[in-house]
Amino acid sequence: MTGFIPCPRIDWSNIRDTSMPNYSLVLLGSIVLGAILLLIKTYIQKRRNPAGLPYPPGPPGYPFIGNVLDIPKEATWETYGKWAKQYGVYFTNG
């Protein structure tokens, strides 16, 4: 047999598998990270609306960009007036 290299016999009884992560630490880290993210989200929401009152009615927005695409480029007063009639919001001076 040419080209055959014999492999030495390996004693598997002394080998520990250290490539596996410690799942308890991964679980604990995930719980701590989730709690921190929840606290940050709650803090941001409380800061934006400290009284906890509902927001006024308006056109529905898209995720992440809100109503950026709804902002008119020309004759803004007409669009805002139409929205005021549509959503029942009227502002008065004084």
N, C-alpha and C positions, 0 to 999 in steps of 0.2 A: 504494500500500500504506500504509494507515494503521495506526499502532500498532506498526510494526516498528522495532526499535532494532538497528542493526548492531553486531556484536561485534568488538572489535579483534583483530587477529591476534596470537597468543601465540607467542613464540619459546621452544620447549620445550628447546632445547639447553643453555640456561644454568640450568635449574631442577634443583636436587637434591632428592631425596625424603628429608627429614629426619624423617618421621613413623615410619619403620621402626625398631624397637629393634635394638640391637646384640646379636645372638643369642649371641655368645660370652660377653658379660657376664651375660646371663640364665642361660645354662647354668652358668657359674661360680658365680653367686649361688645357684642351685638346689642345686648340689653342696655348697656351704659350709653352706647352711641344713639340708640333709639330714644332713650330718655332725654339726652341732651338736645337732639333735634326737635323733640316735642316741646321742650321748654323754650327753645329759640322761636319756634312757630307761635306758641302762645304769647310770648313777649312781643313779637312783631304785631300780631293781631290786636293785642291790648293797646299797643302804642298808636296804631292807626285809628282805632275807634275806642277811646278810653271809656266812654259812657256805656258802650255796649248797645247803643241804639241801632235800629235797622237803617240801612242805607236808603237814600231816596230812590224812587223808581227811575229806570233809565233803560236804554237799549242793551240787550244782552251782549256780552263780550266774548272774545275767544281766549282760550288758555294762553297764558304767558304774555300776550300782546294786548289784551283787553280790547279797547275800542279804537285803537290807533287807525284802523282802516276805515272807521266810520266818520272820522273828522273831515268835514268838507273843505275843499281847496278854494272854492269861490262861493260868494253869497252866503257866508256862514250864518248871518242873522236869519235868513229864511229857513235854513235847516234846523237851527236851534228853536225857532218859533214853532215849526212843525212838530218837533219832539216835545215841546212844552204842551201843545194841544193833545198830542197822542198819549202822553204819559200823565197828564193832569197836573202838571207842575207850573205854577205861575208865580213870577217874582214881581214885587211892587217896589217902587222907590219910596224910601221913607222909613 
